[in-house]
Amino acid sequence: MADLVTTPSPDDLPSGEPERVLSPATVAVTAGRPERVPDAPLNAPITMASVYVGGGDLEYGRYTNPTWTAFEDALGALEGGRCLSFASGLAAEATIFDLVGQGQKVVIPQHAYHGSIMQLADLESRGRIRVQLVDITDTASVVAACEDASLVWLESPTNPALELADIPAITAAAHEAGAYVVVDNTFATPLLQQPLSLGVDIVVHSATKYISGHSDVVMGAIITKDDELYAVLKGRRDLIGAIPGPFEAWLALRGLRTLHVRVERAQANAKALVERLREHPAVGDVRYPGFGAIIGLELAAGALAADLLTHKTRLWVHATSLGGVESTFERRRRWKTESQTIPEGFVRMSVGIEDVEDLWADLLQALDTLT
Ligand SMILES: *Cc1c(COP(=O)(O)O)cnc(C)c1O
């Protein structure tokens, strides 16, 4: 052991102010750490184990894993509830849809993530549930749809249309009808929107996106403040086994540590790009909800122009998915499953954390070839 001078332990020092509420930036960096004792690793290591010595709380690798727990503690602290991690965003969603009783109704935005809509359509086609698609910007019609619903699924902003829902008003109506309310918070992240504080029952994330943030992990998460719901969802996860690997959970937590820095930079880049895109003659419409780092770009000349744009850039990569440090974009209607109400020339842009002038120069030279 190295020669060290003996210093007083922090416990021996007089404590100053009363405990303060930490800002999300501090929580992102510090939550979910192992107990601070000499020689403990500062962050949770990857625990590769299917079997634990019996007699404790862990028991078996499908039920729990210390690396998941570290990730869950951190994301739970940011969203203000208890978190369960899953193999993917859609695995988390399937676990929630599993709670809907036979023949009961689910309300979902017509422009929700297409995988969410496809899962529900599949359940409906087999007679399991009923589904009602709604225009999430039309609060009165959503409130009316809540009346006989069992689950109200919200996404705000929606992917890819970037529409916003009136979460408190819809939540009040859904609760009046005895329905649970879920918010897919993938686009906003807990830094820009905390649905549990608005009265929502469950938050779901595709941790594949901003939470992990480096385009190298597929993972999902559910967060709730309701202990009963937590126990039911944990029970479903135990049984179904849609669990992440320890390495994925470790990568996701490592990504989460910089969430605030990434989101701040990506959002600032997005805001700067929105202003400039609106001025360009090849651009028909720019959708931006005022926060976050996803932009909806509609090219005046339609699908062909969108395809040309996405293949004429050097930095921007034509790729699906979003929320990584890298700037990517995609013509959404290249997917047959995308909503037919999304225009053919619509490009979803996921703004990364590169230098904004480099990003703009790359876009500009490609846009200029279209005019
Ligand atoms: C990607 C995405 C999902 C699905 O998550 P996976 O991790 O790909 O399973 C769900 N909701 C939204 C808003 C998404 O962007």
The ligand as a MOL file (V3000), in Angstrom:
LIG
                    3D

  0  0  0     0  0            999 V3000
M  V30 BEGIN CTAB
M  V30 COUNTS 15 15 0 0 0
M  V30 BEGIN ATOM
M  V30 1 C -37.0490 3.7170 -30.8730 0
M  V30 2 C -38.2830 4.0340 -30.1600 0
M  V30 3 C -39.0050 3.0300 -29.4960 0
M  V30 4 C -38.6080 1.5570 -29.5500 0
M  V30 5 O -37.4710 1.3040 -28.8100 0
M  V30 6 P -36.4440 0.0930 -29.1360 0
M  V30 7 O -35.3830 0.3020 -28.1230 0
M  V30 8 O -36.0020 0.2790 -30.5560 0
M  V30 9 O -37.2110 -1.1690 -28.9540 0
M  V30 10 C -40.1340 3.4030 -28.7880 0
M  V30 11 N -40.5370 4.6870 -28.7300 0
M  V30 12 C -39.8800 5.6740 -29.3710 0
M  V30 13 C -40.3820 7.0780 -29.2820 0
M  V30 14 C -38.7370 5.3820 -30.1000 0
M  V30 15 O -38.0900 6.3800 -30.7450 0
M  V30 END ATOM
M  V30 BEGIN BOND
M  V30 1 1 1 2
M  V30 2 1 2 3
M  V30 3 2 2 14
M  V30 4 1 3 4
M  V30 5 2 3 10
M  V30 6 1 4 5
M  V30 7 1 5 6
M  V30 8 2 6 7
M  V30 9 1 6 8
M  V30 10 1 6 9
M  V30 11 1 10 11
M  V30 12 2 11 12
M  V30 13 1 12 13
M  V30 14 1 12 14
M  V30 15 1 14 15
M  V30 END BOND
M  V30 END CTAB
M  END
